[in-house]
């Protein structure tokens, strides 16, 4: 049976009608918020932190049900968790929005253990399943911006969630090979590609104008516009590179100042933040439906007769997304308030 990717279109259309106004200014959300779980390798680089803040500062748009973490190149699951906690503390949401530790290992290593009471990633996986099954009338958007291990494990353990969720993944250079999130656990990606679940691929495409790689923030922009942004943290938070901070804006500046950047002026793509942006407003990118391919030996293999289809997002509105990002940073509506 052919799978039709209508879920995200309906969800995002509701967001657009409810959350945007003709002037393009950030409007007050008056209808149902979009349920979201954000899955992140928060300590990997610096875009996860900005994506998390952007999501949590759009509390009038998103009902953030929780944050889950996985481990890629950020030094292990404990450091990934610690960085996510750091951002949540700076936003004063750590005590109100759940944070769950997910998989350190890969899907192939863990999938045979999901019936055990305690397996690598069980805290996050069980949370994803619980929240997916909590509301049969309103889909839960899973927004992974790292490897897909936690998501694939949740589908493996409880296949019934496939009809209750919509996955919007930041990953892949499709149709070209490579990409960090994909390469850390390609088996989990292939598993999701072959599962009858709504799946959107928000492309990265390093160095090319058609992917989220083009959604750049310069160091000068961040230094000029971010200082002091966000609520004052209830307690000072020690940063990843040392120092103490009492708001996310100052921490964001510190992250940019401690990250090696190229280009003139020095800049860094906010890949993960762009994935949050297109869930908020799908007009900020182009999308197309394709038969789900498969990755074999690090090469994409097209399957034109495949009845299972996915959505590919590309050609992002850089200026629309970055303008909204900075406006949101300056006028946050913190989730859970």
C-alpha positions as CSV (number, residue, x, y, z in Angstrom):
1,X,0.0,0.0,0.0
2,X,1.4,3.4,-0.9
3,X,2.2,5.6,2.0
4,X,1.1,9.2,1.5
5,X,3.1,11.9,3.4
6,X,0.1,14.0,4.3
7,X,0.7,14.3,8.1
8,X,3.3,17.0,8.1
9,X,1.5,19.0,5.5
10,X,-1.6,19.1,7.6
11,X,0.3,19.8,10.8
12,X,2.4,22.6,9.2
13,X,-0.6,24.1,7.5
14,X,-2.3,24.5,10.8
15,X,0.8,26.2,12.2
16,X,0.9,28.6,9.3
17,X,-2.7,29.6,9.5
18,X,-2.6,30.0,13.3
19,X,0.9,31.4,13.9
20,X,1.7,33.8,11.1
21,X,0.2,37.1,10.1
22,X,0.3,39.0,6.7
23,X,3.0,41.4,7.9
24,X,5.4,38.6,8.5
25,X,5.9,39.6,12.2
26,X,5.9,36.9,14.9
27,X,2.2,36.5,15.8
28,X,0.6,35.2,18.9
29,X,-0.4,31.5,18.6
30,X,-4.1,31.1,19.2
31,X,-4.8,27.5,18.2
32,X,-3.4,24.1,19.2
33,X,0.3,24.0,19.6
34,X,2.4,21.4,17.8
35,X,3.5,18.6,20.1
36,X,7.3,18.0,19.8
37,X,10.1,15.9,21.2
38,X,13.5,17.3,20.3
39,X,16.2,14.6,20.0
40,X,19.8,15.9,20.0
41,X,23.5,15.2,20.2
42,X,23.8,18.5,22.1
43,X,27.5,18.5,22.8
44,X,28.5,17.6,19.3
45,X,29.1,21.2,17.9
46,X,27.2,24.4,18.5
47,X,24.1,24.4,16.3
48,X,22.2,22.0,18.6
49,X,22.2,24.6,21.3
50,X,20.8,27.3,19.1
51,X,18.2,25.0,17.7
52,X,17.1,24.0,21.2
53,X,16.9,27.6,22.3
54,X,14.9,28.6,19.2
55,X,12.5,25.7,19.8
56,X,12.0,26.5,23.5
57,X,11.7,30.3,22.8
58,X,8.8,29.5,20.5
59,X,6.5,28.4,23.3
60,X,3.6,30.0,21.6
61,X,4.0,27.6,18.6
62,X,5.4,24.4,20.1
63,X,4.3,22.2,23.0
64,X,7.7,20.8,23.8
65,X,7.0,17.6,25.6
66,X,10.6,16.7,26.2
67,X,14.2,16.6,25.1
68,X,16.1,13.4,24.5
69,X,19.8,13.0,23.8
70,X,21.9,10.6,21.8
71,X,25.7,10.4,21.4
72,X,27.7,11.0,18.3
73,X,31.0,12.9,18.3
74,X,30.3,14.9,21.5
75,X,32.4,12.8,23.8
76,X,29.8,10.3,25.0
77,X,26.2,10.3,26.3
78,X,27.0,11.9,29.6
79,X,28.5,15.0,28.0
80,X,25.6,15.2,25.5
81,X,23.2,15.1,28.4
82,X,25.2,17.7,30.4
83,X,25.1,20.2,27.5
84,X,21.4,19.8,26.9
85,X,20.9,20.3,30.6
86,X,23.1,23.4,30.5
87,X,20.9,25.1,27.8
88,X,17.7,24.1,29.6
89,X,19.0,25.6,32.9
90,X,19.8,28.8,31.1
91,X,16.2,29.0,29.9
92,X,14.8,28.0,33.3
93,X,13.0,24.9,31.8
94,X,15.1,22.1,33.2
95,X,12.7,21.6,36.1
96,X,9.5,21.8,34.0
97,X,10.4,20.0,30.7
98,X,11.7,16.4,30.9
99,X,15.2,15.6,29.7
100,X,16.0,11.9,29.0
101,X,19.2,10.1,28.3
102,X,19.2,8.1,25.1
103,X,21.5,5.7,23.2
104,X,25.2,5.8,23.4
105,X,25.6,2.9,21.0
106,X,24.2,2.1,17.6
107,X,20.8,0.7,16.5
108,X,22.4,-2.7,15.4
109,X,24.1,-3.0,18.8
110,X,21.0,-2.3,20.8
111,X,17.9,-3.4,18.8
112,X,18.0,-7.0,20.1
113,X,17.8,-5.8,23.7
114,X,14.7,-3.6,23.6
115,X,12.6,-6.1,25.4
116,X,14.9,-5.9,28.4
117,X,13.9,-3.6,31.3
118,X,17.0,-1.6,31.0
119,X,19.0,-1.2,27.8
120,X,21.2,1.5,26.3
121,X,18.9,4.4,25.6
122,X,15.9,2.9,27.3
123,X,15.1,6.1,29.3
124,X,14.7,8.2,26.1
125,X,13.1,5.4,24.0
126,X,10.4,4.6,26.6
127,X,9.7,8.3,27.0
128,X,9.2,8.7,23.2
129,X,6.8,5.7,23.2
130,X,4.9,7.0,26.2
131,X,4.3,10.4,24.7
132,X,3.5,9.1,21.2
133,X,0.8,6.8,22.6
134,X,-0.6,9.5,25.0
135,X,-2.7,11.2,22.3
136,X,-4.3,9.3,19.4
137,X,-5.9,12.4,17.9
138,X,-2.8,14.6,17.5
139,X,0.5,13.4,16.1
140,X,3.7,13.9,18.0
141,X,6.4,15.5,15.9
142,X,9.8,13.8,16.6
143,X,12.5,16.3,15.7
144,X,15.9,14.4,15.7
145,X,18.9,16.5,14.8
146,X,21.5,13.8,15.4
147,X,21.6,10.2,14.6
148,X,18.3,8.3,14.3
149,X,19.1,5.6,16.9
150,X,16.6,6.6,19.6
151,X,13.8,7.0,17.0
152,X,14.5,3.6,15.3
153,X,14.7,1.9,18.7
154,X,11.3,3.3,19.7
155,X,9.8,2.1,16.4
156,X,11.4,-1.3,16.9
157,X,10.1,-1.7,20.5
158,X,6.6,-0.3,19.8
159,X,5.6,-0.4,16.1
160,X,2.2,1.1,17.0
161,X,3.8,4.5,17.4
162,X,4.3,4.7,13.6
163,X,0.8,6.0,13.2
164,X,1.1,8.5,16.1
165,X,4.3,10.3,15.1
166,X,5.8,12.4,12.3
167,X,9.6,12.3,12.0
168,X,11.4,15.5,10.8
169,X,15.1,14.6,10.7
170,X,18.0,17.0,10.1
171,X,20.4,14.8,8.2
172,X,21.9,13.5,5.0
173,X,23.5,15.1,1.9
174,X,21.0,13.2,-0.3
175,X,21.4,12.5,-3.1
176,X,25.1,12.6,-2.4
177,X,26.8,10.4,0.2
178,X,28.2,11.4,3.6
179,X,26.9,13.6,6.4
180,X,27.6,13.4,10.1
181,X,24.2,12.4,11.5
182,X,23.8,9.8,8.8
183,X,27.2,8.3,9.1
184,X,27.0,7.8,12.9
185,X,24.2,5.2,12.5
186,X,23.2,4.5,8.9
187,X,21.4,1.3,9.9
188,X,19.0,3.3,12.0
189,X,18.3,5.6,9.0
190,X,17.7,2.7,6.7
191,X,15.4,1.2,9.3
192,X,13.3,4.3,9.4
193,X,13.4,4.6,5.6
194,X,11.9,1.1,5.4
195,X,9.2,1.7,8.1
196,X,5.7,2.9,7.2
197,X,6.0,6.1,9.2
198,X,5.8,9.8,8.1
199,X,9.4,10.8,7.5
200,X,10.9,14.1,6.4
201,X,14.6,14.5,5.5
202,X,15.9,18.1,6.0
203,X,19.0,18.1,3.9
204,X,22.4,19.3,5.0
205,X,24.5,19.3,1.8
206,X,27.8,20.7,3.1
207,X,29.0,23.8,1.3
208,X,26.1,23.9,-1.2
209,X,23.3,26.5,-1.4
210,X,20.5,24.0,-1.6
211,X,20.8,22.5,2.0
212,X,20.8,23.8,5.6
213,X,24.5,24.3,5.2
214,X,23.6,27.7,3.6
215,X,21.7,28.9,6.7
216,X,24.6,30.7,8.2
217,X,25.1,33.0,11.2
218,X,28.3,35.0,11.3
219,X,30.4,35.4,14.4
220,X,29.9,39.2,14.2
221,X,26.1,38.8,14.0
222,X,26.0,36.7,17.1
223,X,28.4,39.0,19.0
224,X,26.2,42.0,18.0
225,X,22.7,40.6,18.5
226,X,22.9,37.8,21.1
227,X,24.4,39.3,24.3
228,X,22.0,39.4,27.2
229,X,19.2,37.6,25.2
230,X,16.8,35.3,27.1
231,X,15.5,35.1,30.6
232,X,17.8,35.4,33.5
233,X,18.7,31.9,34.8
234,X,17.7,31.2,38.3
235,X,21.3,30.2,39.1
236,X,24.6,30.8,37.2
237,X,25.5,28.0,34.8
238,X,29.0,26.9,34.1
239,X,29.7,26.8,30.3
240,X,31.2,24.1,28.2
241,X,34.4,26.1,27.8
242,X,34.4,27.4,31.4
243,X,33.0,30.7,32.7
244,X,29.6,31.2,34.2
245,X,26.5,32.5,32.4
246,X,23.0,33.7,33.5
247,X,21.3,33.9,30.1
248,X,21.4,31.9,26.8
249,X,22.5,34.9,24.7
250,X,25.8,35.3,26.5
251,X,26.4,31.5,26.3
252,X,25.6,31.5,22.6
253,X,28.3,34.2,22.0
254,X,30.8,32.2,24.0
255,X,30.0,29.1,21.9
256,X,30.6,31.0,18.7
257,X,33.8,32.6,20.0
258,X,35.2,29.2,21.0
259,X,34.4,27.5,17.7
260,X,36.9,27.5,14.8
261,X,35.2,29.1,11.8
262,X,36.1,29.5,8.2
263,X,35.1,32.1,5.6
264,X,35.2,35.9,5.4
265,X,33.4,36.9,7.5
266,X,33.8,33.9,9.8
267,X,30.4,32.1,10.0
268,X,28.8,28.8,11.0
269,X,25.7,27.1,9.6
270,X,22.9,26.6,12.1
271,X,21.8,23.4,10.4
272,X,19.7,22.1,13.3
273,X,17.9,25.4,13.9
274,X,16.8,25.4,10.2
275,X,15.0,22.1,10.8
276,X,13.0,23.7,13.7
277,X,12.3,26.6,11.5
278,X,10.6,24.7,8.7
279,X,8.4,22.9,11.2
280,X,7.4,26.4,12.4
281,X,6.9,27.7,8.9
282,X,7.1,25.3,5.9
283,X,7.2,28.2,3.4
284,X,10.8,28.7,4.4
285,X,12.0,25.8,2.3
286,X,10.9,23.7,-0.8
287,X,9.8,20.1,-0.3
288,X,9.3,17.2,-2.7
289,X,8.1,13.7,-2.2
290,X,10.2,10.8,-3.5
291,X,10.2,7.0,-3.3
292,X,12.3,6.1,-0.3
293,X,15.9,5.4,-1.3
294,X,18.3,3.2,0.7
295,X,21.9,3.7,1.6
296,X,24.2,0.9,0.6
297,X,28.0,1.0,1.2
298,X,27.7,4.8,1.8
299,X,26.0,5.3,-1.6
300,X,22.4,6.2,-2.2
301,X,20.4,3.7,-4.2
302,X,17.2,4.9,-5.7
303,X,14.1,2.7,-5.6
304,X,11.7,4.3,-8.1
305,X,9.2,1.6,-7.7
306,X,9.1,1.8,-4.0
307,X,5.6,2.5,-2.8
308,X,6.9,4.0,0.5
309,X,7.6,7.7,0.0
310,X,9.4,10.3,2.1
311,X,9.6,14.1,1.9
312,X,12.9,15.9,1.1
313,X,13.4,19.5,2.2
314,X,15.8,21.8,0.3
315,X,16.4,25.3,-0.9
316,X,15.9,27.1,2.4
317,X,14.9,30.8,2.8
318,X,18.0,31.8,4.5
319,X,17.0,35.4,5.2
320,X,13.5,34.5,6.4
321,X,14.8,31.9,8.8
322,X,17.6,34.0,10.2
323,X,15.4,37.0,10.6
324,X,12.9,35.0,12.5
325,X,15.6,33.4,14.6
326,X,17.0,36.7,15.8
327,X,13.5,38.2,16.3
328,X,12.6,35.1,18.4
329,X,15.8,35.4,20.4
330,X,14.9,39.1,21.2
331,X,11.2,38.4,22.0
332,X,11.1,34.9,23.4
333,X,8.0,33.1,24.6
334,X,9.5,30.4,26.7
335,X,7.9,26.9,26.4
336,X,6.2,25.8,29.6
337,X,5.6,29.3,30.9
